[in-house]
Amino acid sequence: MKKKKVLSILMAACMITALTVGCGGKEEQQSGEDSASGGGTVSIMGWYDEDDMQGVIDAVNEQLGGDYTLEYTYVSLSDYNNVLGTQLASGEGPDIIMDGAQFPARVKAGNLEDITDKDYVEEFSEEGLALSKQDGKVYGIPTYGWFSGIWYNKDILNDCGVEVPHTFDEFVAACEKIQAAGYQPMGFGLADGDTGWASLSGYLENSFYHNNDENPDGTEFDAQFASGEKTLDGNYNEAVTKWYTLIEKGFINAEMLGISNQDALNSFKAGDVAFFNGGPWQYNEIKESGLNFGLMPQLSDTGEEVYTGGGPSANVGINVNAANKEGAEKAMEAFASIEVQQEFVNANPGSPSYRSGVESELPEEYADIADTVNSGRMAVNWDRWSVNMPAETMNNEAISQLQGLVSGDLTVDEFVQALDAKADSSRYE
């Protein structure tokens, strides 16, 4: 989601190269060192600002030992899927393919090498391989894990005599008390952000997929939905209606449709808002504001075995048409190393790793979400949908239709039916 202004992966190259020969494509490689005899450059492209991840850059190059040079091309997130998709469709593209929720689509299209038998794959947990595994085969590895939650202003809660809520009903009651005291309960920037969808999907993770006696193994539902065997309509409606309480009571309102996510975050940092949906990628910015804050998991009905939004972040794998296949294989070994995986975590305070041997220390402000994160209860529905439909397309549709829900132009049933309609037109098969 949205959310991740988190990682960069390696050295900057130029956008022109990416658009013409796929950054490290066959023509460029042949004019450089002979990859067949070892050495040369290995190309990778991504949407993260390389300045944020110099530690990762250094760690990868140290692992490569000078035998190869990994070159990184930055492409803005808004253009990334089009640029990468165009390159791959033409049989080119970077030697190492990096992608997030769209990674399963790259696998489905046959763009990635099977790495199932590589020893380093065994060092990653099954949860970490969720986006890169299809039909029992593995095509990539995660770089790190992300999770989301709800930031809260401790001073506002203390001033209003409110305890940190653990259930959805407690949260609603807390917002009512905070609002009555003259504070703004929730902050959302719905003009350009996905935090509304993150809030709803986080509640769905708890109330529909988990902790639900009538749907004890809810995650199997997503495989059926992705294949077209099930619809959201008739299944999601009750849970979405319960979450809609936040809109009915005005905690999420139409005025927020004209507010940017950064402006909403700024209001939270200024101490004007009690609760703000976000995650570790905002930690340093909030910390520097001097706010007295904490991070809690997404909402549930029971307060037990709480889940929060999250999952593997960017995944990396080998392009089947890699110009430097040997170098790409060495680069993958570097990405899988403890040293590089540790640098990914170090660059993102509190973010988990799916690689054994990597340590992640949660900041003190994460005390309320620590059990959820340490227990691995981090998941989102769109990761499960992505096995047979483009996750980005579904997310964009959900964000767009949720604006209609907030404005009052859509009912809950119409919102759910709109997602079904988009799924029907987007499935791969």
N, C-alpha and C positions, 0 to 999 in steps of 0.2 A: 504494500500500500504506500503510496503517497509520501509517505512518512519517511521514507528512508533517504535521507541525505547522508548516507552513512559511509559508504566505502568507495574507494577507488581501487583500481587494481594495478596498474603498473605504469610504464613510462609514457609520456605524452608523445603522440605523433600528430600528423595533420589530418584534418577532415577531408581535404581534397584527395589524399591517398585513399581514404576509406571509401570515398564515393566512386573512384575511378578503377582501382585495381583491388579493392577489398582489403587494403592495409595488409601487406604481406602476401598478396596474391601471387600467382605463379610467375607473372611477368617480372614483378619486383624481385622475387626470390632468385630467379635465374640470373639477375644482374648483380646479385650480391654473392655471398659465400655459397659454396655448393653444399646444400643441406644433406645430400646423400652421403657425404663423407664426414658429417658431423659439423656442428657449429652453425653460424648464421643467426638470423633473427627469428623470433617466434612472435606472431602478432595476436593481439587480443583487443577487443573493443568493449566499451562500457559507458554507462551514463553517470558514473560517480566522478567527482572532482578529485583528481590525483593528488592535489595538495593536502587533502585530509589524510592520505594514507602513505606517507613517505616511509613509515616503518614497515608496511607490507611490501612496498617496492624494494626496500633494502634487503628484506628477508628473502624474497623470491630470488633476487639476483645473487645473493650469497649462496643459496641452495643450488643455483645453476652453475656456480663455480667458474664463471667466465666462459664456459663452453658454448653457451647460447645467450642471446640478449633478448629479453622480452620487451616488446614495444607496445605501448598502450595508446589507443585512439579514443578520445572523448567525443561522445555524441549526446546531445541533450535528450533527456528522457522523452520529451514529446515527439522526437524524431526517431528514437532508437529502433522501435520495432519495424518501421518502414525501411530504414536504412539496412538493418541486419537482414530482414526478410528479402529485400531486393537482391542483396549480395548472395545469399544462400540459394535463392531461386535460380541464379545464373551460374551456379556451380563454383562460386568463389567464397569470399568472406574470410574472416580471421581464422588463424590456425586453432585458437582456443575460442570456443563459443561461450559467452557469458549471457545468462538470462535469469529472470526471476520466475514469476508465475507463468510466463510463456514457455518455460523450458520444456514442459511436456509436449507442447505443440511442435517444437524443434525435433523432439524424439519421434513424434508421430510422422513427421515429414521425412524422416530418414536422414537428417542432417548430422547425426552424432554417432561416433564410434561406440561399439559395445566394449565396456571396460570391466565387465562382471568379474573376470578372472584376475584382475590386478590385485595384488596383495593389500595395497593401501585402502581399497574399498572396505575391507573388513574392519578398519579402524573407526568407521562411522556408524552411528546408530541407525536403526530402521527409520526413525522419525526424520533424521537428517536426509535420508535418501528418498523421501516421499515424492518429491517432484521429479526425480531423475530415474525412477524405476518403473519399467513397464514390462508386462508379461514375464516377470521374474528376472529380467535382465537390467543391468545398471548402466547408465549412459553418462553419468556425471556425479560430482560431489558438491556438497554445500560449502560456502565460504564461512558462514557464521549463521547464527539464528537471530531472528528479530521477534520482539513481542510488543504488544501495545497494552495500554491500561488507562486509568483515569488519574491524572494529576489532581491533587487537592491542596487547597490553601489551609494550612493548619491553624493560622490565626483567625480566619473567618469561622472555621468550625468551632474553635474554642470560644470565640466571642458569642456565638449563637447557642452554645451549650450542646453541640452536636457531636456524637461519637462517629468514628469512621464507619460507614454503613457496610454491612456484609451481605444483605439481600436486596433485591429490587424494591420491595416494599419499604425497607428501611431507607433506601436511597431517595425514594419519592417523598417520604416523610421528612427527611433531612432537607431536601430542596424546598419544601413548603415552609419549613421553619426559617431557613436562610432567607427566602424571599420575603417573608413577613418581617424580618429584621432589617430589610432595606438593601440587602445584597443581591447581586445577580447570581443565581444558583449555578447555571451552566453556560459555558462559552463555546460557540460553534462558528466557524467561518465557512459557511456553505456556498459562498460564491465560487470558490475554487478548490475547496478541500473535500476530503472523503471521510471526515471524522463522524458525520452522521451515519454513514454506512458502516463504519467501524464500530460505532456504538450498538447499532442494531445487530450486526453479525456477531458481536461479542455476546450479546444477550441470547441470540439464537444458539450459540455454541453451548451455553449452559442450560437453557430451558427446553430446547428441542433435541439437540444432539446428545447431551449428557444430562444426568440427574433427572431423567424423565422416566417414570415407571411405565408409561404407556409406549415408550419408544426406547427401550433399554440399550439398543445398539444402533443409535441413530445415524452413525457415520456410514453404515451400509446403504442408507437411503440415498446418499449423494452419488454412489456408483449407479444406482438405478435411475436417478434423475439425469445424470450425465449421459446415460445410454438412451434416454427417452422413455423408459419404462414407467417412471413416476413423474408427477407434476408437483410444483410447489403449492399451487392452489389446492386447497383441501388438506394441506399438511402444515404449511407455515402460518396460516391465517390467525390461529389463536395466539401464537407467540408474538407475531407482529402487532396484533391488537393490544396485547399487554404492554409492549414497548411503546406503542403509540400514546400511552398515558403521558409520556414526557412532552409530547406535542399538545395534547389536550389541555394540559395544565400550564402551557406557555413557557416551559423551561427551554424548549426548542421552538423557535417561532419564526415567522416570515421575515422579520427584520434581519435575521441572520443570513438570509439568502443574498443580501447585498454586502456582506462582510467577508473579507479574505481570511484565510486560515492564519496568516501571519498577524493580521490585526487582532484576531481573536486571541492568539497566543500573547501578544503584547498586552492586552487587557488583563490576562491572567497574571503575567509577570508584574504588572503594575499593582496587583492586589485588589482588582475590582471584581474578580470572578472566583467562585468557590471551587468548581469542578471543570476540568478541561481534558478532553480525550486526546491522548498522544502516546509518547513512548521515549525510550532511551536516546533517540536521535535529537531530542530537545533538551536533554538533561543539562548539558553544559550551559546552554543559553539561559535556562531557568535558574540554574545555580548562580550564575554570574549576576543575576538581577537582585540577589540578596533575599529572595522570598523564602519564607519558612514553609516548606512544602513536603509532600509525600506522594507515593504512587501506589494505587490500589488496583486490583484486577477488575476485569469486566464484571457485570452484574449477573447474579443468579437468583433463582427463587428460593433456594434452600440455604445458601451460604456454605454448603459442604462440597468438597472436591471441586472447587471453583476452577473454571477454565478462563483463559484470557486469549485475546487474539494473538497469533504469532505463527511461526514456522520457519523453514529454511529461507534464507535470503537469496542472494544471487548464487546460482549454480554455475559450475564450469565443466566443460567437456571438450572432447577433441572433434573438430570438424572432419567429416568423412572426406572432404576435399582439401584438407590442409596441405599447403605448399611445403611445409616443413613438418612432416609427420613425426620424424624422430625427435625433433626439438619439442614438438607439442607433447609427446609422451613424457619427456623429461620435465617439462613445465608442469604437467599434471602431478607428477611425483612431488614437485616442489610445493604446489598448492596444498597437497595432502599432508605435508609435514607438520609436526607439532609447532615448529618455529613460526611458520607462516600463518597457520591457523591461530596461534596465540596472538600474533600481531593484529589479526582481524578483530579479535575480542578486545585487545588493548585499545584499539581505535574507537571502540563503541562501548563506553562504560556500562557494565551490567548485561551486555548482550551475551547470550549463551553460545556454546560451541557444541557441535554434534560429533566432535572428534575426541577420542579417548586420549587422555594425557594433557589436555588443555584446561587451564584453570581460569575460572571467571568469578570475580569477586563483585558482589552487588553493593552499590553505595548504601549508606545508612538510610537514605530516603526511600529505599525500596523494601523496607521491612514488611509492609503489608502485602506485598506481592511475591515475597521471597519463596514462600512455600509452593505457590503455584508454579513459579519458574523452575525452581530446583526439582520439582516433581515432574517436570516436562509437560504440564497441562497447558499447552499452547497450540492452538490450531485455528484454522479459518475454513469456511465452507468452500471458498473459491479455489483453494489448493486441490481439494478433492474433485471439484467440478472439472478442473483443467485436464483430466485424463481424456476428455472427449469434447471439450469446447474451449475456446480462447478465454482465459480468465480475465484478461484485461477488458475484453468486450463486455463480459457479464458485469464486471465491476463498474464500468462506465455507465452501463444501463441502469444499474442499481442506484448509482449516485444521481443520475438524471431524474429517474422516477421518484426518488426520495424527495427531491425538491418539490415535486407535485404534491407529495404527501404532506410536506410542511406547509405549503401554500394553501392547502385545502382544496386543490383541484383534483385530487385523487382520493378515493377511499382505500382502505387497507386491501380489500379484495382486488381492486383495480391495480394497485401496486404489485401485488403478488402475481396477478395474471400477466402483467407487462413483462415481468422477468421470465415467465414461462414462454411467452411469445418470442422474446429475444433468444432464449435457449433453442427453441424449435428452428430458428433460422440460422443458428450458429454452430450446431454440432458438426463434428468432422465426418461422422458416418451415421 
